[in-house]
Each structure stands twice: as structure tokens, then as C-alpha cells.
Amino acid sequence: MKRYVSELIGTMVLVLFGCGSAAIAGTVLGNLGIAMAFGLSIVAMAYVIGDISGCHINPAVSIGMWIDGRMEAKDLILYIIFQCIGAIIGTAILAALINCAPGLGGYMATGLGQNGFGAASSIGINMTGALLTEIILTFVFVFTVLGVTRSEKTSVVAGIVIGLTLAFVHILGIPITGTSVNPARSLGPALFMGGVALQQLWVFIVAPIIGAIIAGLAHKGLYDGE
């Protein structure tokens, strides 16, 4: 049970600080600052809960680990459930904080760091572009996670590498889709925002799953037999 609770807490922190930076201080921090907020959230949690749960805090990472044979189906399902719960809690806390500051106009005005395409994208990318972007970014992220956590030799720096990788995929992805690469991270804000964010949510669930499957199969294929 400790593993699942750890995943809940880790995902909550990721969503609160990552999406919170975008919603509350995005205009001040800029895309690079927001990207670093997501990345540093991973670094912090990796060294706190990594030894307990592996610090997936992302259904896509868990799927990649499952495909690579590092976790059982039962754990995969429970990890995803607790990750989604953590994301919803993190979003609820963020929404409450925003609503406590009348000058911000409420979370419907600031947004909650939700993902989107078309009019909801900074560059107006279409649905196909959003799908391709999220598949590619998720592949790179999950492939990196699988690689850096494969050997004990790299375990000491794994949290830093993973955090920096999450940051750099956000640098490209934020102006395109807001960057998901994590179905749970997308779920929380979409549930609270409703409307377009909820209608487009399927892209940010399907694409990261596809990206994770490709990453898992690629990693397994490259290292199979070693």
C-alpha cells in the first residue's frame, strides 16, 4: 500500500507545482520556468519516494515499465488509479488556492495548466499535430526513464536525468499542446475546467499511452537477451 500512496503523493506534487506554475505564474516564469517547475518536481519526488515506488507518478511511465517486464499487471492498474487520484487532489488544491486570491478572477479565468489543441494551443496546432507531438514527447521521456533506471550504475543520477528530460520535453511541448506526456496530469485539470479541455482530453490520454508502448517495446527490443 505504501507504494500506491507514494504514487498518489508524488503525482499530486507534480500537478500542484507544475500546473500551478503555469496557471499562477506562467506570464512571469515563461515556458522555461514552467518546464523547470515540472522537471524539479520529478527530481524532488524521485529522491523522496523513488526507493518506495520507483517514482513513476505517470501512467505512461508505469505502462512502459510493465511492457519492459518490471511490474505486474495488478500493480500497473493500482499505480494508475492512485496516480489519477493524486492528480485530481493536486488540481483541487490548486483550484482552491487560486480561488483564495480574488485578484486572479478564479481558476476558470487563470486556467489550471490544462492541455489543448486548436484554439487551446498557443500555436493553434491541429488534432493530428497534437497527437504526433504527444506520442513523440512521451516516447522520448519514457524511453529515457527506462534506460536510466535499468542499471544500478545510473540509479544515483536517475532522478536528475529524468527531471531534466521532463523539463526539456516541456520546453518544446508547452507552446504546442501545453505538454502532457502524462494522462493523469492531463486528467485533473480537464475534469475541473470542463468544456474544451474535457472534450480534448482523449488526445492526452491516448497519445501518451501510444508513446509509452512504443518506448517500452523499443527498450525491450534493444536490450532483449542481454
DRENLONU-119468 format. One record per residue: z, y, x of N, C-alpha, C, O in turn. Coordinates in Angstrom, 2 decimals. Each point is the difference from the previous one (the first is absolute). Layout:
BEGIN
((Z,Y,X),(Z,Y,X),(Z,Y,X),(Z,Y,X))
...
// end
This chain:
BEGIN
((0.00,-1.21,0.82),(0.00,1.21,-0.82),(0.00,1.27,0.86),(-0.55,1.03,-0.39))
((1.17,-1.12,1.56),(0.06,1.16,0.89),(-1.39,0.47,0.39),(-0.25,1.20,0.14))
((-0.66,-2.16,0.05),(-1.36,0.36,0.38),(-0.68,0.82,-1.08),(-0.68,0.99,0.28))
((0.87,-1.42,-1.52),(-0.66,0.68,-1.11),(0.58,1.40,-0.22),(-0.74,0.96,-0.26))
((2.04,-0.85,0.36),(0.66,1.31,-0.15),(-0.44,0.93,1.14),(-0.20,1.20,-0.22))
((0.05,-1.76,1.41),(-0.46,0.80,1.14),(-1.39,0.55,-0.27),(-0.29,1.16,0.32))
((-0.58,-1.99,-0.91),(-1.34,0.46,-0.32),(0.03,1.10,-1.06),(-0.79,0.94,0.05))
((1.68,-1.07,-1.00),(0.17,1.02,-1.03),(0.40,1.33,0.63),(-0.61,1.04,-0.27))
((1.63,-1.08,1.12),(0.49,1.22,0.64),(-1.08,0.62,0.89),(-0.23,1.20,-0.04))
((-0.41,-2.04,0.84),(-1.03,0.51,0.90),(-1.15,0.66,-0.73),(-0.46,1.07,0.40))
((0.00,-1.68,-1.48),(-1.11,0.57,-0.77),(0.43,1.28,-0.70),(-0.78,0.95,-0.10))
((2.01,-0.92,-0.36),(0.55,1.21,-0.62),(-0.03,1.16,0.99),(-0.41,1.11,-0.34))
((0.85,-1.37,1.56),(0.02,1.04,1.04),(-1.41,0.48,0.32),(-0.25,1.20,0.11))
((-0.67,-2.15,0.04),(-1.39,0.35,0.30),(-0.59,0.92,-1.06),(-0.61,1.02,0.33))
((0.80,-1.37,-1.59),(-0.56,0.79,-1.09),(0.69,1.36,-0.12),(-0.65,1.02,-0.17))
((1.97,-1.02,0.27),(0.76,1.25,-0.14),(-0.40,1.01,1.08),(-0.28,1.16,-0.30))
((0.25,-1.61,1.55),(-0.27,0.93,1.09),(-1.49,0.25,0.20),(-0.40,1.12,0.30))
((-0.42,-2.16,-0.45),(-1.44,0.19,0.16),(-0.60,0.81,-1.12),(-0.60,1.05,0.22))
((0.76,-1.55,-1.44),(-0.54,0.71,-1.17),(0.73,1.32,-0.21),(-0.58,0.98,-0.46))
((1.88,-0.97,0.79),(0.77,1.23,-0.14),(-0.51,1.11,0.90),(-0.05,1.16,-0.41))
((-0.33,-1.52,1.63),(-0.55,1.00,0.92),(-1.30,0.58,-0.55),(-0.26,1.19,0.13))
((-0.55,-2.04,-0.75),(-1.26,0.45,-0.57),(0.23,0.91,-1.21),(-0.65,1.03,-0.15))
((1.58,-1.44,-0.72),(0.22,0.73,-1.24),(0.74,1.32,0.20),(-0.33,1.00,-0.62))
((1.33,-1.01,1.48),(0.86,1.17,0.15),(-0.44,0.92,1.12),(0.04,1.23,-0.14))
((-0.46,-1.80,1.26),(-0.29,0.83,1.17),(-1.41,-0.18,0.55),(-0.27,0.34,1.15))
((-0.61,-0.87,-1.96),(-1.35,-0.28,0.46),(-0.74,1.22,0.52),(-0.71,-0.09,1.00))
((0.87,1.23,-1.66),(-0.70,1.21,0.42),(0.52,0.53,1.32),(-0.72,0.68,0.74))
((1.96,-0.98,-0.44),(0.62,0.44,1.26),(-0.29,-0.98,1.12),(-0.36,0.39,1.11))
((0.52,-1.68,-1.40),(-0.17,-1.03,1.02),(-1.45,-0.27,0.34),(-0.33,-0.30,1.15))
((-0.54,0.41,-2.14),(-1.40,-0.36,0.22),(-0.17,-1.51,0.03),(0.99,-0.74,-0.07))
((-2.21,0.27,0.20),(-0.27,-1.44,-0.02),(0.67,-0.73,1.15),(0.48,-1.12,-0.17))
((-0.45,1.74,1.35),(0.61,-0.64,1.16),(1.50,-0.19,-0.22),(0.55,-1.05,0.34))
((0.10,2.05,-0.90),(1.43,-0.10,-0.27),(0.32,-1.07,-1.02),(0.97,-0.74,0.16))
((-1.77,0.66,-1.20),(0.19,-1.02,-1.03),(-0.21,-1.39,0.60),(0.76,-0.93,-0.26))
((-1.81,0.81,1.06),(-0.29,-1.28,0.65),(1.17,-0.45,0.87),(0.36,-1.17,0.00))
((0.22,2.11,0.73),(1.14,-0.33,0.85),(1.23,-0.38,-0.82),(0.79,-0.83,0.43))
((-0.63,1.43,-1.59),(1.12,-0.34,-0.87),(-0.08,-1.46,-0.43),(1.00,-0.71,0.00))
((-2.19,0.27,-0.38),(-0.19,-1.41,-0.36),(0.24,-0.90,1.21),(0.69,-1.02,-0.09))
((-1.27,1.41,1.23),(0.15,-0.81,1.19),(1.42,-0.10,0.49),(0.46,-1.09,0.36))
((0.27,2.20,-0.35),(1.38,0.00,0.46),(0.92,-0.77,-0.94),(1.01,-0.56,0.42))
((-1.37,0.53,-1.70),(0.77,-0.80,-0.95),(-0.06,-1.47,0.38),(1.00,-0.72,-0.05))
((-2.20,0.27,0.45),(-0.16,-1.38,0.44),(0.79,-0.27,1.28),(0.66,-1.03,0.11))
((-0.74,1.96,0.85),(0.72,-0.18,1.26),(1.50,-0.14,-0.25),(0.65,-0.90,0.54))
((-0.11,1.80,-1.37),(1.43,-0.05,-0.29),(0.40,-1.31,-0.65),(0.97,-0.64,0.41))
((-1.70,0.24,-1.44),(0.35,-1.22,-0.73),(-0.22,-1.25,0.83),(0.73,-0.98,-0.15))
((-1.74,1.00,1.03),(-0.29,-1.18,0.81),(1.19,-0.38,0.88),(0.28,-1.18,0.20))
((0.41,2.19,0.31),(1.12,-0.27,0.89),(1.32,-0.16,-0.75),(1.04,-0.27,0.61))
((-1.08,0.44,-1.91),(1.20,-0.21,-0.82),(-0.04,-1.33,-0.72),(0.97,-0.77,0.02))
((-2.10,0.48,-0.67),(-0.08,-1.21,-0.81),(-0.99,-1.03,0.56),(-0.19,-1.06,-0.59))
((-0.43,1.38,1.72),(-0.98,-0.91,0.57),(0.54,-1.39,0.26),(-0.68,-1.00,-0.24))
((1.89,0.93,0.74),(0.60,-1.30,0.31),(0.42,-0.77,-1.26),(0.25,-1.20,0.06))
((-0.18,1.90,-1.18),(0.42,-0.65,-1.25),(-1.19,-0.51,-0.78),(-0.05,-1.17,-0.38))
((-0.91,2.05,0.13),(-1.13,-0.37,-0.86),(-1.35,0.06,0.69),(-1.01,-0.44,-0.55))
((0.98,0.98,1.76),(-1.29,0.21,0.66),(-0.56,1.39,-0.28),(-1.00,0.40,0.59))
((1.66,0.32,-1.50),(-0.41,1.36,-0.36),(-1.47,0.07,-0.39),(-0.78,0.73,0.61))
((0.40,-1.49,-1.64),(-1.36,0.10,-0.52),(-0.16,1.29,-0.79),(-0.94,0.77,0.22))
((1.86,-0.54,-1.14),(0.05,1.12,-0.94),(-1.39,0.39,-0.52),(-0.30,1.18,-0.19))
((-0.53,-2.18,-0.02),(-1.37,0.20,-0.42),(-0.57,-1.35,-0.44),(-0.09,-0.92,0.82))
((-0.31,0.77,-2.08),(-0.57,-1.27,-0.45),(-1.20,-0.45,0.83),(-0.22,-1.20,0.18))
((-0.56,2.14,0.33),(-1.17,-0.36,0.80),(0.42,-0.71,1.28),(-0.63,-0.97,0.42))
((1.69,1.46,0.21),(0.51,-0.62,1.22),(0.52,-1.40,-0.31),(-0.25,-0.95,0.75))
((0.96,0.81,-1.86),(0.54,-1.31,-0.39),(-1.13,-0.99,-0.27),(0.10,-1.17,0.36))
((-1.16,1.63,-1.00),(-1.15,-0.86,-0.27),(-0.64,-0.45,1.31),(-0.35,-1.17,0.16))
((0.21,2.10,0.78),(-0.55,-0.34,1.30),(0.85,-1.04,0.71),(-0.52,-0.93,0.61))
((1.84,1.10,-0.68),(0.92,-0.94,0.63),(-0.10,-1.38,-0.66),(0.07,-1.03,0.68))
((-0.23,1.02,-1.98),(-0.12,-1.27,-0.73),(-1.28,-0.74,0.39),(0.02,-1.20,0.24))
((-1.12,1.93,-0.19),(-1.27,-0.61,0.39),(0.09,-0.54,1.43),(-0.57,-1.05,0.31))
((1.28,1.76,0.54),(0.14,-0.42,1.39),(1.03,-1.12,0.17),(0.25,-0.46,1.12))
((0.34,0.01,-2.23),(0.93,-1.12,0.04),(1.40,0.33,0.43),(0.74,-0.88,0.44))
((-0.36,2.15,-0.55),(1.32,0.40,0.47),(1.05,0.13,-1.11),(1.17,0.27,0.27))
((-1.60,-0.47,-1.51),(0.97,0.02,-1.10),(-0.48,-0.87,-1.14),(-1.20,-0.23,-0.16))
((2.14,-0.24,-0.64),(-0.32,-0.89,-1.12),(-0.37,0.82,-1.23),(0.33,1.18,-0.10))
((-1.01,-1.83,-0.84),(-0.47,0.67,-1.22),(1.16,0.58,-0.80),(-0.11,1.09,-0.56))
((1.23,-1.82,0.50),(1.16,0.49,-0.75),(0.50,1.32,0.58),(0.29,0.94,-0.73))
((-0.19,-0.89,2.05),(0.46,1.23,0.65),(-1.01,1.13,-0.20),(0.39,1.15,-0.19))
((-1.66,-1.49,0.22),(-1.04,1.01,-0.22),(0.18,0.67,-1.35),(-0.02,1.23,-0.10))
((0.21,-2.02,-0.93),(0.15,0.54,-1.35),(1.25,0.88,-0.11),(-0.05,1.09,-0.55))
((1.16,-1.58,1.09),(1.25,0.76,-0.08),(-0.05,1.25,0.85),(0.55,1.04,-0.38))
((-1.20,-1.12,1.54),(-0.16,1.20,0.82),(-0.75,1.07,-0.77),(0.41,1.16,-0.03))
((-1.51,-1.55,-0.61),(-0.82,0.96,-0.73),(0.77,0.61,-1.16),(-0.08,1.21,-0.24))
((0.83,-2.03,-0.48),(0.79,0.51,-1.12),(1.01,1.04,0.46),(0.11,1.07,-0.58))
((0.62,-1.40,1.64),(1.03,0.92,0.49),(-0.61,1.24,0.66),(0.58,1.08,-0.07))
((-1.73,-1.23,0.69),(-0.69,1.16,0.57),(-0.41,0.96,-1.12),(0.15,1.22,0.15))
((-0.65,-1.75,-1.24),(-0.42,0.85,-1.12),(1.20,0.69,-0.65),(-0.08,1.16,-0.38))
((1.17,-1.89,0.26),(1.22,0.60,-0.55),(0.47,1.13,0.91),(0.38,1.08,-0.48))
((-0.39,-1.32,1.79),(0.41,1.02,0.95),(-0.87,1.25,-0.09),(0.50,1.12,0.08))
((-1.81,-1.33,-0.25),(-0.93,1.13,-0.12),(0.28,0.82,-1.25),(-0.06,1.23,0.02))
((0.37,-1.91,-1.11),(0.30,0.69,-1.26),(1.30,0.80,0.13),(0.09,1.13,-0.47))
((0.91,-1.73,1.11),(1.27,0.71,0.21),(-0.22,1.22,0.88),(0.50,1.08,-0.29))
((-1.26,-1.26,1.38),(-0.28,1.12,0.90),(-0.72,1.14,-0.72),(0.30,1.17,0.23))
((-1.24,-1.52,-1.09),(-0.73,1.01,-0.77),(0.91,0.69,-1.00),(-0.09,1.21,-0.20))
((0.99,-1.97,-0.43),(0.94,0.59,-0.96),(0.92,1.01,0.68),(0.27,1.07,-0.55))
((0.20,-1.41,1.74),(0.86,0.92,0.75),(-0.78,1.27,0.36),(0.51,1.11,-0.14))
((-1.75,-1.29,0.59),(-0.84,1.14,0.36),(-0.24,0.90,-1.21),(0.11,1.22,0.10))
((-0.44,-1.83,-1.23),(-0.25,0.79,-1.23),(1.25,0.77,-0.39),(-0.10,1.16,-0.41))
((1.27,-1.78,0.51),(1.26,0.65,-0.35),(0.27,1.18,0.94),(0.44,1.06,-0.46))
((-0.69,-1.24,1.74),(0.23,1.09,0.96),(-0.90,1.18,-0.29),(0.44,1.15,0.03))
((-1.71,-1.43,-0.31),(-0.95,1.08,-0.31),(0.43,0.74,-1.26),(-0.07,1.23,-0.05))
((0.52,-1.97,-0.95),(0.42,0.63,-1.26),(1.29,0.79,0.14),(0.35,0.79,-0.87))
((0.37,-1.02,1.97),(1.24,0.76,0.25),(-0.30,1.36,0.63),(0.90,0.81,0.19))
((-2.16,-0.58,0.14),(-0.41,1.28,0.59),(-0.96,0.69,-0.96),(-1.21,-0.21,0.09))
((1.72,1.03,-1.00),(-0.83,0.63,-1.03),(-1.22,0.74,0.55),(-1.03,0.07,-0.65))
((1.16,0.47,1.85),(-1.10,0.75,0.60),(-1.22,-0.85,0.28),(-1.10,0.54,0.16))
((1.27,-1.85,-0.09),(-1.13,-0.88,0.26),(-0.82,-0.29,-1.25),(-1.15,-0.44,0.08))
((1.74,0.67,-1.25),(-0.73,-0.19,-1.25),(-0.02,-1.41,-0.53),(-0.76,-0.31,-0.92))
((1.59,-0.57,1.48),(0.06,-1.38,-0.47),(-0.98,-0.89,0.74),(-0.97,0.47,0.59))
((1.25,-1.78,-0.63),(-0.83,-0.92,0.79),(-1.42,-0.16,-0.52),(-0.89,-0.41,0.74))
((0.66,0.73,-2.01),(-1.36,-0.06,-0.51),(-0.85,1.10,0.62),(-1.23,-0.11,0.07))
((1.88,1.19,0.37),(-0.72,1.10,0.63),(-0.22,-0.26,1.49),(-1.08,0.28,0.53))
((2.08,-0.82,0.13),(-0.12,-0.25,1.44),(-0.74,-1.29,0.31),(-0.58,-0.15,1.08))
((0.61,-0.79,-2.04),(-0.52,-1.33,0.26),(1.06,-0.81,0.73),(1.04,0.53,0.40))
((-1.30,-1.80,-0.22),(0.94,-0.89,0.67),(-0.67,-0.76,1.14),(0.38,-1.12,0.33))
((-1.38,1.75,0.25),(-0.72,-0.65,1.09),(-0.88,-1.14,-0.48),(-0.26,-0.94,0.75))
((-0.19,1.02,-1.99),(-0.82,-1.06,-0.59),(-1.37,-0.07,0.66),(-0.48,0.98,0.58))
((-0.14,-2.12,-0.68),(-1.33,-0.20,0.56),(-1.06,0.28,-1.06),(0.30,0.01,-1.19))
((-1.53,0.22,1.64),(-1.04,0.25,-0.98),(-1.38,0.15,0.63),(-0.12,0.12,1.22))
((-0.90,-0.14,-2.06),(-1.38,0.23,0.44),(-0.68,0.91,-1.01),(0.59,0.37,-1.01))
((-1.82,0.00,1.28),(-0.68,0.94,-0.88),(0.68,1.36,0.07),(0.23,0.53,1.09))
((0.10,0.03,-2.24),(0.65,1.31,-0.04),(1.40,-0.04,0.62),(0.54,1.03,0.38))
((0.04,-2.23,-0.29),(1.35,-0.15,0.56),(-0.02,-0.15,1.52),(1.05,-0.12,0.63))
((-2.23,0.14,-0.05),(-0.16,-0.11,1.46),(-0.30,1.38,0.57),(-0.74,0.78,-0.60))
((1.30,-0.49,1.76),(-0.24,1.30,0.63),(-1.47,0.23,0.32),(-0.47,1.13,-0.04))
((-0.25,-2.20,0.34),(-1.43,0.14,0.32),(-0.89,-0.51,-1.13),(-1.22,-0.01,0.12))
((1.85,-0.40,-1.23),(-0.77,-0.44,-1.17),(-0.70,-1.33,0.18),(-1.04,-0.23,-0.61))
((1.58,-0.64,1.43),(-0.65,-1.29,0.23),(-0.07,-0.82,-1.28),(0.90,0.07,-0.84))
((-1.97,-0.84,0.67),(-0.15,-0.79,-1.22),(0.78,-1.32,0.10),(0.63,-0.29,1.01))
((-0.69,-0.49,-2.07),(0.78,-1.23,-0.08),(-0.40,-0.99,1.10),(0.86,-0.62,0.62))
((-2.15,0.48,-0.38),(-0.46,-0.93,1.03),(0.52,0.41,1.37),(0.45,-0.84,0.78))
((-0.52,2.12,-0.49),(0.50,0.51,1.27),(1.49,-0.22,0.15),(0.49,-0.32,1.08))
((0.24,0.50,-2.19),(1.45,-0.19,0.02),(0.34,-1.47,0.28),(0.89,-0.30,0.79))
((-1.62,-0.61,-1.44),(0.21,-1.43,0.23),(-0.26,-0.37,1.45),(0.81,-0.69,0.63))
((-1.93,1.14,-0.09),(-0.35,-0.31,1.38),(1.03,0.58,0.97),(0.41,-0.66,0.96))
((-0.01,1.88,-1.20),(0.98,0.66,0.86),(1.30,-0.79,0.05),(0.54,-0.26,1.07))
((-0.04,-0.10,-2.24),(1.28,-0.69,-0.06),(-0.08,-1.42,0.57),(0.95,-0.48,0.62))
((-2.07,-0.17,-0.82),(-0.18,-1.34,0.58),(0.03,0.09,1.53),(0.68,-0.78,0.66))
((-1.44,1.73,-0.12),(-0.08,0.15,1.46),(1.34,0.42,0.60),(0.45,-0.59,0.98))
((0.18,1.59,-1.57),(1.27,0.48,0.54),(1.09,-1.08,-0.08),(0.80,-0.15,0.92))
((-0.79,-0.58,-2.03),(0.99,-1.07,-0.14),(-0.26,-1.12,1.00),(0.93,-0.55,0.58))
((-2.21,0.22,-0.39),(-0.35,-1.02,0.98),(0.54,0.39,1.38),(0.64,-0.81,0.68))
((-0.90,2.02,-0.27),(0.44,0.46,1.33),(1.52,-0.05,0.11),(0.54,-0.46,1.00))
((0.14,0.92,-2.04),(1.46,0.03,0.03),(0.60,-1.39,0.03),(0.83,-0.30,0.86))
((-1.25,-0.56,-1.79),(0.57,-1.35,-0.08),(-0.39,-0.83,1.23),(0.82,-0.77,0.50))
((-2.04,0.93,-0.03),(-0.45,-0.72,1.20),(0.88,0.37,1.20),(0.35,-0.85,0.81))
((-0.01,2.12,-0.72),(0.88,0.47,1.07),(1.40,-0.59,-0.13),(0.59,-0.46,0.98))
((-0.07,0.47,-2.21),(1.34,-0.57,-0.24),(0.04,-1.46,0.40),(0.93,-0.44,0.68))
((-1.93,-0.31,-1.09),(-0.04,-1.43,0.32),(-0.09,-0.22,1.51),(0.65,-0.90,0.54))
((-1.43,1.72,0.12),(-0.17,-0.17,1.43),(1.23,0.35,0.81),(0.38,-0.73,0.91))
((0.25,1.87,-1.24),(1.13,0.47,0.80),(1.27,-0.77,-0.27),(0.93,0.02,0.81))
((-0.87,-0.71,-1.94),(1.21,-0.79,-0.32),(-0.18,-1.49,0.33),(0.90,-0.80,-0.25))
((-2.05,0.46,0.80),(-0.30,-1.41,0.26),(0.84,-0.58,1.14),(0.39,-1.16,-0.05))
((-0.11,1.96,1.05),(0.71,-0.47,1.18),(1.31,0.75,0.21),(0.10,1.19,-0.28))
((0.90,-1.88,0.78),(1.28,0.64,0.31),(-0.16,1.03,1.11),(0.82,0.91,0.13))
((-1.86,-1.04,0.67),(-0.23,0.94,1.10),(-0.21,1.42,-0.49),(0.33,0.96,0.69))
((-0.89,-0.83,-1.89),(-0.28,1.33,-0.55),(0.97,0.41,-1.10),(-0.15,1.07,-0.59))
((1.14,-1.91,0.31),(0.91,0.27,-1.11),(0.82,1.28,0.20),(0.35,0.67,-0.96))
((-0.05,-0.35,2.21),(0.81,1.19,0.29),(-0.71,1.28,-0.41),(0.63,0.95,-0.47))
((-1.95,-0.93,0.65),(-0.76,1.22,-0.31),(-0.73,-0.11,-1.33),(-0.72,0.93,-0.39))
((0.88,-2.04,-0.32),(-0.75,-0.22,-1.23),(0.20,1.12,-1.02),(-0.97,0.46,-0.60))
((2.20,-0.03,0.41),(0.28,1.04,-0.99),(-0.72,1.29,0.31),(-0.52,0.67,-0.90))
((0.48,-0.30,2.18),(-0.67,1.23,0.40),(-1.51,-0.12,-0.19),(-0.64,0.92,-0.52))
((0.07,-2.05,0.93),(-1.44,-0.20,-0.14),(-0.41,0.01,-1.47),(-0.99,0.63,-0.37))
((1.76,-1.33,-0.46),(-0.32,-0.04,-1.43),(0.13,1.37,-0.63),(-0.85,0.40,-0.80))
((1.90,0.33,1.15),(0.18,1.33,-0.55),(-1.12,0.95,0.40),(-0.50,0.76,-0.84))
((0.11,-0.80,2.11),(-1.09,0.86,0.46),(-1.34,-0.39,-0.64),(-0.83,0.86,-0.27))
((0.64,-2.16,0.04),(-1.23,-0.45,-0.65),(-0.05,0.49,-1.44),(-1.04,0.44,-0.48))
((2.18,-0.52,-0.21),(0.04,0.51,-1.37),(-0.30,1.50,-0.01),(-0.69,0.50,-0.89))
((1.21,0.21,1.88),(-0.25,1.44,0.09),(-1.48,0.28,0.22),(-0.57,0.89,-0.63))
((-0.06,-1.65,1.54),(-1.40,0.34,0.30),(-0.95,-0.40,-1.13),(-1.03,0.65,-0.17))
((1.34,-1.69,-0.60),(-0.87,-0.28,-1.15),(0.19,1.05,-1.09),(-0.91,0.27,-0.78))
((2.11,0.31,0.73),(0.23,1.09,-0.95),(-0.76,1.26,0.39),(-0.46,0.75,-0.87))
((0.33,-0.50,2.16),(-0.71,1.20,0.45),(-1.43,0.01,-0.55),(-0.49,1.04,-0.44))
((-0.16,-2.18,0.46),(-1.35,-0.10,-0.57),(0.05,-0.08,-1.51),(-0.80,0.65,-0.68))
((1.72,-1.43,0.14),(-0.01,-0.31,-1.42),(0.53,1.06,-0.94),(-0.41,0.05,-1.16))
((1.31,0.82,1.63),(0.60,0.99,-0.91),(-1.04,0.88,-0.68),(0.06,0.14,-1.22))
((-1.01,0.45,1.94),(-0.98,0.84,-0.71),(-0.99,-0.79,-0.86),(-0.69,0.57,-0.84))
((0.63,-1.89,1.05),(-0.95,-0.81,-0.76),(0.60,-0.52,-1.30),(-0.54,0.25,-1.08))
((1.67,-0.96,1.19),(0.63,-0.59,-1.20),(1.49,0.31,-0.10),(0.65,-0.37,-0.98))
((-0.10,1.05,1.98),(1.44,0.18,0.06),(0.64,-1.12,0.80),(1.19,0.05,0.31))
((-1.97,-1.06,0.03),(0.39,-1.20,0.75),(1.04,-0.84,-0.73),(1.14,0.42,-0.21))
((-1.58,-1.61,-0.17),(0.92,-0.97,-0.58),(0.35,-1.04,1.06),(1.09,0.04,0.57))
((-2.00,-0.96,-0.31),(0.18,-1.18,0.84),(1.26,-0.77,-0.38),(0.48,-0.84,0.76))
((0.04,1.12,-1.94),(1.27,-0.58,-0.45),(0.08,0.09,-1.52),(0.29,1.07,-0.53))
((-0.54,-2.16,-0.19),(0.03,0.03,-1.46),(1.30,0.50,-0.60),(-0.01,0.68,-1.03))
((1.14,-1.02,1.65),(1.30,0.44,-0.53),(0.13,1.51,0.12),(0.47,0.66,-0.93))
((-0.88,-0.11,2.07),(0.06,1.44,0.22),(-0.83,0.76,-1.02),(0.35,1.12,-0.39))
((-1.46,-1.72,-0.06),(-0.86,0.63,-1.00),(0.55,-0.17,-1.41),(-0.18,0.87,-0.85))
((0.84,-2.00,0.61),(0.50,-0.31,-1.34),(1.03,1.00,-0.48),(-0.11,0.51,-1.11))
((1.11,-0.23,1.94),(1.08,0.89,-0.42),(-0.48,1.35,-0.50),(0.26,0.35,-1.15))
((-0.97,0.42,1.98),(-0.49,1.31,-0.44),(-0.92,-0.07,-1.22),(0.07,0.86,-0.87))
((-0.92,-1.88,0.80),(-0.94,-0.11,-1.13),(0.73,-0.22,-1.31),(-0.39,0.56,-1.03))
((1.45,-1.37,1.04),(0.76,-0.26,-1.21),(0.64,1.28,-0.53),(0.06,0.22,-1.21))
((0.42,0.62,2.11),(0.66,1.23,-0.42),(-0.99,1.09,-0.39),(0.25,0.77,-0.93))
((-1.37,-0.70,1.63),(-0.98,1.05,-0.28),(-0.85,-0.34,-1.22),(-0.40,0.90,-0.74))
((0.11,-2.18,0.53),(-0.84,-0.40,-1.12),(-1.41,0.56,0.14),(-0.44,0.32,1.10))
((-0.26,-0.19,-2.21),(-1.31,0.62,-0.01),(-0.97,-0.61,0.98),(-0.14,-1.22,0.08))
((-0.54,2.08,0.66),(-1.03,-0.43,0.95),(0.57,-0.90,1.08),(-0.62,-0.99,0.38))
((1.81,1.33,0.11),(0.62,-0.79,1.07),(0.20,-1.45,-0.45),(-0.22,-0.93,0.78))
((0.64,0.75,-2.01),(0.22,-1.35,-0.53),(-1.32,-0.71,-0.28),(-0.13,-1.20,0.22))
((-0.85,1.95,-0.71),(-1.31,-0.57,-0.28),(-0.70,-0.49,1.27),(-0.72,-1.00,-0.02))
((0.94,1.70,1.12),(-0.65,-0.34,1.27),(0.83,-0.94,0.86),(-0.45,-0.42,1.07))
((1.64,0.08,-1.51),(0.92,-0.82,0.79),(-0.61,-1.31,0.44),(0.29,-0.47,1.11))
((-1.13,-0.14,-1.93),(-0.55,-1.31,0.31),(-0.73,-0.01,1.36),(0.03,-1.00,0.71))
((-0.67,2.11,-0.38),(-0.70,0.09,1.29),(0.97,-0.16,1.16),(-0.30,-0.63,1.01))
((1.49,1.22,-1.17),(0.98,0.02,1.07),(0.91,-1.23,-0.02),(0.95,-0.11,0.78))
((-1.26,-0.79,-1.68),(0.61,-1.33,0.02),(-1.01,-1.01,0.53),(0.30,-0.80,0.88))
((-1.50,0.85,-1.45),(-1.05,-0.96,0.37),(-0.46,0.18,1.44),(-0.07,-0.98,0.75))
((-0.25,2.20,-0.35),(-0.54,0.25,1.33),(0.96,-0.41,1.12),(-0.43,-0.68,0.94))
((1.72,1.07,-1.00),(0.91,-0.44,1.06),(0.17,-1.53,0.04),(0.17,-0.57,1.08))
((-0.22,-0.08,-2.23),(0.10,-1.46,-0.02),(-1.20,-0.62,0.71),(0.15,-0.93,0.79))
((-1.34,1.45,-1.08),(-1.21,-0.51,0.66),(0.09,0.23,1.50),(-0.31,-0.89,0.80))
((0.72,2.09,-0.41),(0.13,0.32,1.41),(1.00,-0.90,0.70),(-0.22,-0.42,1.14))
((1.32,0.12,-1.83),(1.03,-0.87,0.56),(-0.51,-1.43,0.15),(0.29,-0.66,1.00))
((-1.04,0.18,-1.98),(-0.55,-1.36,0.06),(-0.97,-0.12,1.18),(0.03,-0.98,0.74))
((-0.89,1.98,-0.58),(-0.95,-0.02,1.12),(0.75,0.01,1.33),(-0.34,-0.74,0.92))
((1.36,1.59,-0.82),(0.79,0.09,1.23),(0.70,-1.32,0.30),(0.01,-0.46,1.15))
((0.57,-0.14,-2.19),(0.70,-1.27,0.19),(-0.93,-1.10,0.46),(0.32,-0.76,0.91))
((-1.49,0.67,-1.54),(-0.98,-1.02,0.36),(-0.56,0.24,1.40),(-0.20,-0.94,0.77))
((-0.05,2.21,-0.44),(-0.54,0.34,1.32),(0.99,-0.34,1.09),(-0.35,-0.58,1.03))
((1.60,0.94,-1.25),(1.03,-0.28,1.01),(0.20,-1.50,0.16),(0.11,-0.51,1.12))
((-0.05,-0.18,-2.23),(0.18,-1.45,0.04),(-1.17,-0.68,0.71),(0.19,-0.93,0.78))
((-1.40,1.43,-1.06),(-1.17,-0.58,0.64),(-0.04,0.24,1.49),(-0.40,-0.88,0.77))
((0.80,2.07,-0.34),(-0.02,0.32,1.41),(1.01,-0.78,0.81),(-0.25,-0.37,1.15))
((1.40,0.13,-1.76),(1.07,-0.66,0.73),(0.17,-1.48,-0.36),(0.87,-0.68,0.54))
((-1.70,0.18,-1.44),(0.12,-1.39,-0.42),(-0.21,-0.95,1.19),(-0.97,0.11,0.75))
((1.92,-1.02,-0.59),(-0.11,-0.98,1.06),(0.68,0.40,1.29),(0.13,-0.82,0.91))
((0.32,2.09,-0.81),(0.69,0.43,1.22),(1.47,-0.39,-0.02),(0.73,0.29,0.95))
// end
